[in-house]
Amino acid sequence: MFTDKANRIFEQVIDDYHRYDDIDHPSMNTYKDKGLESLLYEKCWVDTVQWHLEDIIRDPEIDPVEALKIKRRIDRSNQVRTDMVEYIDSYMLDKYKDVKVLPDAKINTETPAWAIDRLSILALKIYHMHRESVREDVDDAHRESCRKKLDVLLSQRKDLSTAIEELIEDIEAGRKYMKTYKQMKMYNDPSLNPVLYGAGK
């Protein structure tokens, strides 16, 4: 199934990253020129690096200048993440472009790629919650609490994977159709953000 492959790739990405645990380490994508697999790897790599940037910026002792640099980097990362989702949706649109849409077909609340985005983040939550559940420098209550949260996350991944599979099946059968919208992110656009276009006035 598609989500089995996606979840395996996401786990591989997270394991690859933590071999070095370095936000500046280059992507270790082994799926170059392999279409969707490569896109899924790169998407999760961006998510993984950003996860750790979000940890770093919450350090109460962080230097304010360094914090601003990281905030700018997170902003850029968010734009890349959005672009990656749109690339995956473009792949899906092309793959199913010849499907005959049924007259009573419905549109889904989100596209497959935005659901895949949530699956990638879930993989990161599962990895890090597992680490918390086996820490030796905390008490039993902490580990037990994290194990319970981990069970919920694993159940959530199972349900989300099932929902994605059903959405793809519905698209393939013409029971649902895809419609994508470019993300209108205004704060990065110097012509739309009043702080940016008003600078220097």
Backbone as a chain_set.jsonl record, in Angstrom:
{"seq": "MFTDKANRIFEQVIDDYHRYDDIDHPSMNTYKDKGLESLLYEKCWVDTVQWHLEDIIRDPEIDPVEALKIKRRIDRSNQVRTDMVEYIDSYMLDKYKDVKVLPDAKINTETPAWAIDRLSILALKIYHMHRESVREDVDDAHRESCRKKLDVLLSQRKDLSTAIEELIEDIEAGRKYMKTYKQMKMYNDPSLNPVLYGAGK", "coords": {"N": [[0.838, -1.192, 0.0], [0.335, 2.332, -0.506], [0.689, 4.018, 1.76], [2.135, 2.363, 3.447], [4.614, 2.297, 2.188], [5.228, 5.052, 2.312], [5.356, 5.493, 5.106], [7.513, 3.84, 5.76], [9.591, 5.137, 4.398], [9.571, 7.607, 5.736], [10.334, 6.796, 8.311], [12.887, 5.894, 7.702], [14.131, 8.29, 6.91], [14.127, 9.74, 9.346], [15.689, 8.093, 10.954], [18.055, 8.232, 9.456], [18.683, 10.974, 9.73], [19.175, 11.135, 12.501], [21.502, 9.766, 12.777], [23.48, 11.578, 12.661], [22.381, 13.849, 13.803], [22.245, 16.648, 13.246], [21.435, 19.818, 12.345], [22.447, 21.051, 10.129], [23.335, 19.142, 8.446], [23.567, 17.704, 5.216], [20.824, 16.503, 3.171], [20.223, 12.99, 3.021], [19.21, 11.592, 0.9], [18.451, 8.699, -0.801], [16.903, 8.14, -2.904], [17.088, 9.502, -5.266], [15.969, 10.777, -8.394], [13.801, 9.071, -8.438], [11.177, 9.769, -8.511], [8.169, 9.913, -6.804], [9.015, 8.68, -4.402], [11.427, 9.993, -3.868], [10.483, 12.601, -3.491], [8.929, 12.211, -1.169], [10.925, 11.522, 0.652], [12.505, 13.875, 0.724], [10.599, 15.686, 1.645], [10.072, 14.76, 4.279], [12.619, 15.021, 5.307], [13.0, 17.8, 5.418], [10.961, 18.384, 7.267], [12.005, 17.073, 9.497], [14.435, 18.395, 10.073], [13.347, 20.897, 10.627], [11.838, 20.299, 12.888], [13.823, 20.031, 14.821], [14.956, 22.545, 14.755], [12.847, 23.975, 15.845], [12.935, 22.993, 18.437], [15.428, 24.01, 19.292], [15.093, 26.807, 19.215], [13.506, 27.262, 21.363], [15.048, 27.251, 23.585], [15.597, 28.692, 26.667], [17.87, 30.125, 27.225], [18.921, 31.003, 24.885], [20.821, 33.002, 22.619], [19.612, 36.167, 21.648], [20.156, 37.189, 19.053], [20.951, 34.907, 17.671], [18.594, 33.481, 17.93], [16.86, 34.964, 16.311], [17.998, 34.497, 13.82], [17.47, 31.765, 13.588], [14.706, 31.805, 13.64], [14.176, 33.1, 11.214], [15.173, 31.131, 9.561], [13.395, 29.052, 10.084], [11.079, 30.19, 9.014], [11.778, 30.196, 6.27], [11.999, 27.465, 5.932], [9.355, 26.632, 6.36], [8.17, 27.63, 4.048], [9.439, 26.032, 2.145], [8.473, 23.531, 2.935], [5.747, 23.838, 2.33], [5.944, 24.159, -0.443], [6.921, 21.601, -1.102], [4.737, 19.989, -0.465], [2.969, 20.873, -2.424], [4.337, 19.994, -4.697], [4.073, 17.224, -4.39], [1.3, 16.963, -4.564], [1.012, 17.81, -7.211], [2.235, 15.717, -8.524], [0.381, 13.697, -7.905], [-1.913, 14.731, -9.139], [-1.149, 14.599, -11.833], [-0.801, 11.844, -12.102], [-3.408, 10.863, -11.859], [-4.812, 12.103, -13.84], [-6.241, 11.147, -16.009], [-8.409, 9.821, -15.028], [-11.835, 9.062, -15.055], [-14.125, 11.162, -13.783], [-16.835, 10.623, -11.652], [-20.319, 11.56, -11.991], [-21.483, 12.228, -9.525], [-19.34, 12.73, -7.928], [-17.337, 13.71, -5.122], [-15.569, 16.344, -3.401], [-12.656, 16.262, -1.389], [-11.891, 17.219, 2.043], [-9.216, 17.859, 2.315], [-6.242, 17.676, 0.302], [-4.502, 14.728, -0.986], [-1.722, 15.129, -0.521], [-1.565, 16.98, 1.591], [-2.59, 15.46, 3.635], [-0.598, 13.533, 3.701], [1.472, 15.137, 4.563], [0.738, 15.469, 7.251], [1.105, 12.857, 8.045], [3.856, 12.564, 7.88], [4.712, 14.321, 9.92], [3.586, 12.993, 12.065], [5.2, 10.71, 12.125], [7.553, 11.781, 13.112], [6.682, 12.625, 15.666], [6.114, 10.134, 16.795], [8.636, 8.889, 16.801], [10.111, 10.562, 18.562], [8.53, 10.508, 20.87], [8.745, 7.85, 21.554], [11.456, 7.757, 22.223], [11.379, 9.322, 24.523], [9.904, 7.639, 26.12], [11.623, 5.658, 26.879], [13.672, 6.749, 28.26], [16.323, 6.899, 30.638], [16.959, 8.668, 32.575], [14.825, 9.694, 33.884], [11.793, 9.481, 35.895], [9.602, 6.623, 36.619], [6.965, 7.415, 36.241], [7.075, 9.4, 34.295], [7.99, 7.916, 32.067], [5.876, 6.081, 31.796], [3.722, 7.77, 31.25], [4.545, 8.76, 28.765], [4.573, 6.415, 27.283], [1.85, 5.858, 27.116], [0.999, 8.054, 25.617], [2.413, 7.502, 23.316], [1.112, 5.191, 22.427], [-1.327, 6.299, 21.644], [-0.48, 7.936, 19.536], [0.473, 6.007, 17.722], [-1.901, 4.68, 17.147], [-3.228, 6.79, 15.954], [-1.629, 7.144, 13.663], [-2.188, 4.747, 12.327], [-4.943, 5.073, 11.786], [-4.921, 7.429, 10.225], [-3.378, 6.589, 8.071], [-5.081, 4.651, 6.994], [-7.22, 6.304, 6.229], [-5.99, 7.865, 4.248], [-5.391, 5.895, 2.337], [-8.003, 5.156, 1.636], [-8.896, 7.567, 0.541], [-7.23, 7.801, -1.71], [-8.044, 5.519, -3.113], [-10.685, 6.266, -3.667], [-10.243, 8.459, -5.345], [-8.944, 7.208, -7.479], [-11.066, 5.672, -8.4], [-12.807, 7.575, -9.239], [-14.675, 8.53, -7.517], [-14.088, 10.597, -5.862], [-12.589, 13.794, -6.383], [-9.607, 15.616, -7.148], [-8.633, 18.871, -6.22], [-6.573, 21.537, -6.266], [-5.111, 24.283, -4.499], [-2.934, 26.937, -4.74], [-0.854, 27.856, -2.08], [-1.527, 30.8, -0.507], [0.558, 32.46, 0.793], [1.081, 35.278, 2.493], [2.827, 36.65, 4.144], [5.476, 36.266, 3.392], [5.741, 37.545, 1.035], [6.955, 40.373, -0.496], [5.318, 42.169, -1.778], [2.858, 41.942, -0.631], [2.91, 41.888, 2.134], [2.42, 44.303, 4.499], [4.375, 45.336, 6.228], [6.702, 44.798, 4.89], [6.354, 45.96, 2.292], [6.0, 48.498, 3.098], [8.352, 49.309, 4.105], [10.909, 51.68, 4.52], [9.426, 53.84, 3.825]], "CA": [[0.0, 0.0, 0.0], [1.086, 3.573, -0.609], [1.089, 4.548, 3.066], [3.203, 1.505, 3.985], [5.857, 2.812, 1.606], [5.493, 6.391, 2.848], [5.767, 5.385, 6.505], [8.873, 3.278, 5.777], [10.518, 6.202, 3.983], [9.644, 8.591, 6.815], [11.156, 6.21, 9.371], [14.266, 5.884, 7.21], [14.624, 9.674, 6.983], [14.355, 10.111, 10.742], [16.874, 7.336, 11.388], [19.214, 8.821, 8.768], [19.007, 12.256, 10.357], [19.694, 10.977, 13.853], [22.871, 9.235, 12.744], [24.346, 12.75, 12.851], [21.641, 14.793, 14.651], [22.866, 17.932, 12.903], [20.492, 20.56, 11.505], [23.125, 21.517, 8.916], [23.779, 18.007, 7.634], [22.784, 17.624, 3.97], [19.902, 15.388, 2.982], [20.851, 11.713, 2.668], [18.226, 10.97, 0.011], [18.943, 7.627, -1.675], [15.868, 7.903, -3.91], [17.225, 10.496, -6.329], [15.423, 10.406, -9.7], [12.803, 8.008, -8.294], [9.841, 10.34, -8.468], [7.444, 10.15, -5.564], [9.83, 8.277, -3.254], [12.374, 11.07, -3.62], [9.713, 13.706, -2.929], [8.56, 11.868, 0.202], [12.133, 11.595, 1.473], [12.879, 15.28, 0.917], [9.568, 16.315, 2.486], [10.278, 14.386, 5.669], [13.906, 15.576, 5.758], [12.716, 19.191, 5.779], [10.186, 18.343, 8.507], [12.868, 16.622, 10.594], [15.321, 19.501, 10.411], [12.555, 21.96, 11.26], [11.489, 19.83, 14.236], [14.935, 20.315, 15.726], [15.057, 24.002, 14.846], [11.81, 24.417, 16.789], [13.461, 22.69, 19.774], [16.544, 24.909, 19.614], [14.658, 28.195, 19.414], [12.806, 27.353, 22.649], [16.033, 27.299, 24.662], [15.443, 29.99, 27.351], [19.164, 30.805, 27.304], [19.429, 31.26, 23.536], [21.185, 34.371, 22.284], [18.534, 36.75, 20.824], [20.571, 37.304, 17.644], [20.876, 33.55, 17.119], [17.175, 33.126, 17.865], [16.289, 35.612, 15.136], [18.497, 33.747, 12.657], [16.749, 30.49, 13.511], [13.32, 32.122, 13.256], [14.188, 33.341, 9.764], [15.385, 29.829, 8.914], [12.124, 28.329, 10.189], [10.19, 30.787, 8.016], [12.166, 29.657, 4.954], [11.667, 26.035, 5.946], [7.904, 26.506, 6.181], [7.875, 27.842, 2.636], [9.899, 24.829, 1.44], [7.518, 22.464, 3.258], [4.545, 24.086, 1.529], [6.292, 23.851, -1.839], [7.027, 20.151, -1.243], [3.363, 19.462, -0.492], [2.412, 21.173, -3.745], [4.993, 19.094, -5.656], [3.463, 15.894, -4.247], [-0.043, 17.055, -5.141], [1.17, 17.881, -8.667], [2.499, 14.333, -8.934], [-0.889, 12.974, -7.828], [-2.801, 15.241, -10.189], [-0.706, 14.048, -13.106], [-1.027, 10.394, -12.089], [-4.833, 10.544, -11.982], [-5.434, 13.07, -14.753], [-7.111, 10.492, -16.985], [-9.515, 9.153, -14.35], [-13.15, 9.621, -15.359], [-14.779, 11.558, -12.534], [-18.253, 10.3, -11.663], [-21.169, 12.76, -11.884], [-21.764, 12.577, -8.13], [-18.067, 12.751, -7.194], [-17.221, 14.747, -4.095], [-14.224, 16.826, -3.131], [-12.24, 15.97, -0.019], [-11.553, 18.406, 2.818], [-7.816, 18.172, 2.052], [-5.655, 16.88, -0.77], [-3.653, 13.649, -0.475], [-0.412, 15.589, -0.043], [-1.673, 17.601, 2.913], [-2.72, 14.336, 4.576], [0.747, 12.95, 3.79], [2.207, 16.064, 5.416], [0.431, 15.121, 8.644], [1.699, 11.542, 8.303], [5.281, 12.811, 8.098], [4.85, 14.906, 11.258], [3.281, 11.917, 13.009], [6.382, 9.854, 12.226], [8.474, 12.473, 14.019], [6.128, 12.557, 17.02], [6.261, 8.756, 17.263], [10.056, 8.661, 17.084], [10.565, 11.296, 19.747], [7.805, 10.035, 22.047], [9.371, 6.573, 21.926], [12.698, 8.08, 22.931], [11.02, 9.771, 25.868], [9.34, 6.515, 26.893], [12.691, 4.739, 27.304], [14.732, 7.506, 28.932], [16.742, 6.338, 31.917], [17.229, 9.746, 33.526], [13.541, 10.198, 34.379], [11.138, 8.482, 36.746], [8.666, 5.695, 35.973], [5.741, 8.13, 35.875], [7.331, 10.052, 33.006], [8.036, 6.886, 31.015], [4.543, 5.518, 31.607], [2.934, 8.797, 30.57], [4.97, 8.817, 27.367], [4.128, 5.177, 26.617], [0.431, 6.018, 26.808], [0.913, 8.995, 24.495], [2.914, 6.795, 22.139], [0.032, 4.313, 21.958], [-2.297, 7.149, 20.945], [0.13, 8.355, 18.265], [0.502, 4.847, 16.832], [-3.285, 4.493, 16.699], [-3.52, 7.893, 15.036], [-0.979, 6.856, 12.386], [-2.953, 3.683, 11.666], [-6.195, 5.64, 11.27], [-4.623, 8.373, 9.153], [-2.941, 5.794, 6.918], [-6.3, 4.064, 6.414], [-7.981, 7.38, 5.582], [-5.278, 8.234, 3.019], [-5.612, 4.81, 1.376], [-9.386, 5.247, 1.154], [-8.983, 8.741, -0.326], [-6.586, 7.469, -2.988], [-8.944, 4.578, -3.803], [-11.832, 7.033, -4.171], [-9.763, 9.261, -6.475], [-8.705, 6.268, -8.586], [-12.361, 5.195, -8.892], [-13.606, 8.706, -9.694], [-15.696, 8.899, -6.527], [-13.659, 11.901, -5.36], [-11.683, 14.436, -7.319], [-8.637, 16.517, -6.536], [-8.595, 20.27, -6.62], [-5.525, 22.131, -5.438], [-5.001, 25.737, -4.444], [-1.624, 27.393, -4.314], [-0.904, 28.497, -0.773], [-1.372, 32.252, -0.639], [1.294, 32.933, 1.97], [1.27, 36.703, 2.261], [3.875, 37.28, 4.958], [6.772, 36.157, 2.727], [5.69, 38.265, -0.235], [7.193, 41.805, -0.249], [4.267, 42.998, -2.363], [1.612, 41.708, 0.081], [3.113, 42.114, 3.568], [2.555, 45.755, 4.655], [5.632, 45.663, 6.891], [7.762, 44.737, 3.873], [6.213, 46.961, 1.23], [6.024, 49.826, 3.693], [9.688, 49.599, 4.606], [11.611, 52.758, 3.864], [8.543, 54.974, 3.552]], "C": [[0.879, 1.249, 0.0], [1.576, 4.052, 0.753], [2.13, 3.669, 3.746], [4.554, 2.002, 3.481], [6.219, 4.165, 2.202], [6.004, 6.309, 4.283], [7.177, 4.795, 6.633], [9.902, 4.339, 5.408], [10.674, 7.227, 5.096], [10.503, 8.065, 7.968], [12.63, 6.182, 8.963], [14.885, 7.274, 7.318], [15.013, 10.027, 8.415], [15.557, 9.364, 11.312], [18.138, 7.906, 10.746], [19.652, 10.108, 9.449], [19.696, 12.052, 11.706], [21.016, 10.211, 13.909], [23.87, 10.348, 13.003], [23.728, 13.774, 13.796], [22.191, 16.21, 14.495], [21.952, 18.66, 11.934], [21.123, 21.048, 10.204], [23.613, 20.374, 8.038], [22.938, 17.928, 6.365], [21.873, 16.401, 3.938], [20.648, 14.149, 2.52], [19.945, 10.896, 1.746], [18.869, 9.948, -0.927], [17.956, 7.329, -2.797], [15.935, 8.909, -5.052], [16.706, 9.931, -7.647], [14.422, 9.26, -9.613], [11.421, 8.583, -8.013], [9.292, 10.547, -7.075], [8.269, 9.777, -4.335], [10.812, 9.38, -2.879], [11.663, 12.276, -2.991], [9.349, 13.443, -1.465], [9.76, 11.97, 1.135], [12.47, 13.06, 1.773], [11.881, 16.006, 1.812], [9.825, 16.018, 3.95], [11.616, 14.91, 6.194], [13.728, 17.032, 6.203], [11.953, 19.246, 7.108], [11.079, 18.01, 9.704], [13.825, 17.721, 11.028], [14.534, 20.59, 11.13], [12.128, 21.569, 12.67], [12.574, 20.242, 15.221], [15.223, 21.814, 15.823], [14.049, 24.552, 15.855], [12.219, 24.108, 18.229], [14.496, 23.731, 20.196], [16.047, 26.299, 19.97], [13.921, 28.378, 20.737], [13.755, 27.299, 23.853], [15.935, 28.658, 25.364], [16.737, 30.784, 27.436], [19.713, 31.2, 25.931], [19.747, 32.741, 23.342], [20.119, 34.964, 21.358], [18.903, 36.873, 19.337], [20.489, 35.945, 16.967], [19.427, 33.107, 16.97], [16.515, 33.726, 16.63], [16.737, 34.895, 13.859], [17.716, 32.446, 12.479], [15.297, 30.725, 13.116], [13.222, 32.375, 11.76], [14.343, 32.012, 9.011], [14.114, 28.989, 8.964], [11.114, 28.872, 9.184], [10.494, 30.246, 6.62], [11.791, 28.186, 4.843], [10.176, 25.812, 5.739], [7.504, 26.702, 4.726], [8.285, 26.62, 1.816], [8.93, 23.671, 1.69], [6.244, 22.616, 2.425], [4.794, 23.749, 0.059], [6.343, 22.343, -2.066], [5.647, 19.492, -1.292], [2.757, 19.691, -1.871], [3.052, 20.312, -4.833], [4.34, 17.707, -5.604], [2.055, 15.899, -4.825], [0.016, 17.121, -6.666], [1.428, 16.496, -9.233], [1.19, 13.548, -8.963], [-1.859, 13.421, -8.919], [-2.438, 14.661, -11.544], [-1.01, 12.556, -13.198], [-2.489, 10.051, -12.373], [-5.561, 11.454, -12.968], [-6.41, 12.433, -15.737], [-8.278, 9.744, -16.347], [-10.827, 9.851, -14.708], [-13.876, 9.899, -14.047], [-16.273, 11.294, -12.641], [-19.098, 11.561, -11.465], [-21.416, 13.2, -10.448], [-20.491, 12.602, -7.276], [-18.016, 13.928, -6.241], [-15.76, 15.172, -3.962], [-13.903, 16.562, -1.663], [-11.877, 17.266, 0.705], [-10.097, 18.816, 2.653], [-7.312, 17.274, 0.939], [-4.838, 15.741, -0.168], [-2.341, 14.155, 0.119], [-0.487, 16.263, 1.32], [-1.915, 16.545, 3.987], [-1.37, 13.656, 4.774], [1.648, 13.83, 4.653], [1.969, 15.727, 6.885], [1.037, 13.773, 9.022], [3.201, 11.666, 8.589], [5.523, 13.375, 9.502], [4.561, 13.853, 12.327], [4.477, 10.992, 13.202], [7.4, 10.467, 13.182], [7.972, 12.424, 15.468], [6.333, 11.161, 17.614], [7.715, 8.47, 17.641], [10.464, 9.311, 18.406], [9.804, 10.882, 21.004], [8.363, 8.682, 22.498], [10.661, 6.818, 22.697], [12.419, 8.525, 24.364], [10.553, 8.609, 26.743], [10.398, 5.545, 27.385], [13.856, 5.477, 27.963], [15.041, 6.894, 30.303], [16.978, 7.416, 32.978], [15.945, 10.395, 34.05], [12.87, 9.104, 35.207], [10.141, 7.638, 35.948], [7.408, 6.404, 35.493], [5.896, 8.81, 34.516], [7.298, 9.023, 31.878], [6.652, 6.318, 30.736], [3.637, 6.506, 30.883], [3.266, 8.842, 29.084], [4.568, 7.563, 26.605], [2.658, 5.271, 26.233], [0.233, 6.976, 25.632], [1.381, 8.34, 23.203], [1.846, 5.868, 21.563], [-1.005, 5.098, 21.167], [-1.748, 7.555, 19.579], [0.166, 7.204, 17.264], [-0.892, 4.542, 16.29], [-3.67, 5.573, 15.693], [-2.88, 7.65, 13.677], [-1.721, 5.773, 11.617], [-4.223, 4.246, 11.036], [-5.942, 6.591, 10.106], [-4.177, 7.632, 7.901], [-4.143, 5.176, 6.213], [-7.091, 5.127, 5.649], [-7.319, 7.81, 4.274], [-5.48, 7.167, 1.95], [-7.014, 4.894, 0.786], [-9.565, 6.448, 0.226], [-8.383, 8.441, -1.694], [-7.455, 6.503, -3.786], [-10.136, 5.312, -4.406], [-11.434, 7.893, -5.376], [-9.555, 8.369, -7.691], [-10.018, 5.809, -9.219], [-13.258, 6.325, -9.385], [-14.683, 9.125, -8.725], [-15.366, 10.229, -5.849], [-12.694, 12.484, -6.38], [-10.776, 15.399, -6.572], [-8.795, 17.922, -7.092], [-7.589, 20.941, -5.698], [-5.558, 23.651, -5.546], [-3.582, 26.077, -4.009], [-1.768, 28.126, -2.979], [-0.59, 29.991, -0.906], [-0.689, 32.816, 0.609], [1.692, 34.384, 1.749], [2.474, 37.274, 3.009], [5.259, 37.201, 4.335], [6.866, 37.005, 1.459], [5.866, 39.764, 0.006], [6.131, 42.708, -0.865], [2.944, 42.883, -1.613], [1.722, 41.948, 1.593], [3.342, 43.612, 3.788], [3.826, 46.193, 5.367], [6.758, 45.717, 5.869], [7.584, 45.815, 2.815], [6.168, 48.38, 1.766], [7.394, 50.244, 4.201], [10.33, 50.735, 3.81], [10.731, 53.971, 3.567], [8.62, 56.003, 4.667]], "O": [[2.023, 1.217, 0.453], [2.734, 4.445, 0.897], [2.929, 4.166, 4.54], [5.513, 2.114, 4.245], [7.374, 4.405, 2.556], [6.974, 6.979, 4.637], [7.945, 5.2, 7.506], [10.96, 4.43, 6.032], [11.787, 7.672, 5.374], [11.307, 8.806, 8.533], [13.512, 6.419, 9.788], [16.024, 7.421, 7.762], [16.099, 10.55, 8.661], [16.35, 9.934, 12.062], [19.167, 8.046, 11.408], [20.837, 10.312, 9.713], [20.683, 12.721, 12.014], [21.583, 10.033, 14.987], [24.969, 10.105, 13.502], [24.441, 14.483, 14.506], [22.549, 16.873, 15.469], [21.715, 18.183, 10.824], [20.408, 21.421, 9.275], [24.235, 20.607, 7.001], [21.717, 18.072, 6.429], [22.133, 15.397, 4.601], [21.587, 14.236, 1.729], [19.919, 9.666, 1.809], [19.725, 10.291, -1.743], [18.144, 6.379, -3.557], [14.936, 9.14, -5.733], [16.957, 8.774, -7.985], [14.21, 8.549, -10.596], [10.598, 7.949, -7.353], [9.874, 11.268, -6.265], [8.228, 10.485, -3.329], [11.004, 9.665, -1.697], [12.188, 12.896, -2.065], [9.448, 14.337, -0.625], [9.639, 12.442, 2.265], [12.692, 13.434, 2.925], [12.263, 16.837, 2.636], [9.799, 16.927, 4.78], [11.742, 15.211, 7.381], [14.249, 17.439, 7.242], [12.268, 20.064, 7.972], [10.931, 18.586, 10.782], [14.006, 17.952, 12.224], [15.0, 21.143, 12.126], [12.064, 22.423, 13.554], [12.288, 20.737, 16.311], [15.683, 22.294, 16.859], [14.353, 25.469, 16.618], [11.894, 24.867, 19.142], [14.448, 24.262, 21.306], [16.529, 26.905, 20.927], [13.726, 29.506, 21.19], [13.31, 27.301, 25.001], [16.166, 29.685, 24.726], [16.709, 31.988, 27.692], [20.843, 31.677, 25.828], [19.034, 33.614, 23.836], [19.752, 34.325, 20.372], [18.053, 36.68, 18.468], [20.02, 35.833, 15.834], [19.073, 32.438, 16.0], [15.703, 33.071, 15.977], [15.948, 34.711, 12.933], [17.35, 32.076, 11.364], [14.721, 29.948, 12.355], [12.283, 31.913, 11.112], [13.728, 31.799, 7.967], [13.788, 28.293, 8.002], [10.375, 28.103, 8.57], [9.583, 29.882, 5.877], [11.329, 27.724, 3.8], [9.78, 24.898, 5.016], [6.607, 26.024, 4.225], [7.569, 26.216, 0.9], [8.605, 22.919, 0.771], [5.73, 21.639, 1.882], [3.955, 23.131, -0.597], [5.871, 21.852, -3.092], [5.419, 18.559, -2.063], [2.106, 18.804, -2.422], [2.379, 19.937, -5.793], [4.087, 17.093, -6.64], [1.656, 14.951, -5.501], [-0.84, 16.55, -7.342], [0.907, 16.14, -10.29], [0.916, 12.822, -9.918], [-2.535, 12.602, -9.54], [-3.316, 14.274, -12.315], [-1.425, 12.064, -14.248], [-2.777, 9.064, -13.05], [-6.787, 11.56, -12.932], [-7.309, 13.106, -16.242], [-9.056, 9.1, -17.051], [-10.917, 11.078, -14.669], [-14.2, 8.977, -13.297], [-16.907, 11.698, -13.616], [-18.644, 12.521, -10.841], [-21.544, 14.393, -10.173], [-20.559, 12.505, -6.051], [-18.569, 14.995, -6.508], [-14.846, 14.45, -4.36], [-14.781, 16.632, -0.804], [-11.591, 18.282, 0.071], [-9.764, 19.988, 2.829], [-7.896, 16.225, 0.668], [-4.512, 15.772, 1.018], [-1.898, 13.657, 1.154], [0.436, 16.131, 2.124], [-1.489, 16.717, 5.129], [-1.034, 13.25, 5.887], [2.491, 13.321, 5.391], [2.913, 15.705, 7.675], [1.434, 13.562, 10.168], [3.741, 10.956, 9.438], [6.447, 12.942, 10.192], [5.214, 13.826, 13.37], [4.74, 10.54, 14.316], [8.031, 9.758, 13.967], [8.759, 12.205, 16.389], [6.681, 11.022, 18.786], [7.983, 7.874, 18.685], [11.086, 8.676, 19.257], [10.371, 10.902, 22.096], [8.439, 8.409, 23.695], [10.924, 6.163, 23.705], [13.134, 8.151, 25.294], [10.778, 8.599, 27.953], [10.108, 4.692, 28.224], [14.911, 4.887, 28.197], [14.149, 6.439, 31.019], [17.176, 7.099, 34.151], [15.973, 11.501, 34.59], [13.315, 7.956, 35.222], [9.874, 7.9, 34.775], [6.843, 6.043, 34.461], [4.98, 8.802, 33.694], [6.651, 9.239, 30.854], [6.289, 6.097, 29.581], [2.87, 6.118, 30.001], [2.372, 8.95, 28.245], [4.257, 7.632, 25.416], [2.261, 4.821, 25.159], [-0.6, 6.734, 24.759], [0.824, 8.584, 22.133], [1.697, 5.773, 20.345], [-1.504, 4.627, 20.145], [-2.468, 7.522, 18.581], [-0.086, 7.411, 16.077], [-1.048, 4.19, 15.121], [-4.352, 5.301, 14.706], [-3.5, 7.912, 12.646], [-1.87, 5.863, 10.398], [-4.542, 3.935, 9.889], [-6.667, 6.562, 9.111], [-4.556, 8.005, 6.791], [-4.217, 5.176, 4.984], [-7.573, 4.87, 4.546], [-8.01, 8.089, 3.294], [-5.715, 7.492, 0.786], [-7.197, 4.724, -0.42], [-10.297, 6.366, -0.761], [-8.965, 8.79, -2.721], [-7.589, 6.648, -5.0], [-10.549, 5.015, -5.527], [-12.211, 8.034, -6.321], [-9.943, 8.727, -8.803], [-10.083, 5.584, -10.427], [-14.349, 6.07, -9.895], [-15.517, 9.973, -9.046], [-16.253, 10.904, -5.327], [-12.063, 11.754, -7.144], [-11.126, 15.922, -5.514], [-9.056, 18.119, -8.278], [-7.746, 20.911, -4.478], [-5.978, 24.215, -6.557], [-3.093, 25.551, -3.009], [-2.692, 28.916, -2.786], [0.486, 30.376, -1.363], [-1.297, 33.558, 1.379], [2.544, 34.68, 0.911], [3.073, 38.257, 2.572], [6.139, 37.982, 4.699], [7.943, 37.161, 0.884], [5.015, 40.379, 0.649], [6.045, 43.885, -0.518], [2.004, 43.624, -1.903], [0.71, 42.188, 2.251], [4.345, 44.151, 3.321], [4.31, 47.302, 5.14], [7.653, 46.557, 5.956], [8.54, 46.51, 2.469], [6.28, 49.346, 1.012], [7.586, 51.369, 4.663], [10.293, 50.743, 2.579], [11.222, 55.005, 3.113], [7.942, 57.029, 4.608]]}, "num_chains": 1, "name": "protein.A"}
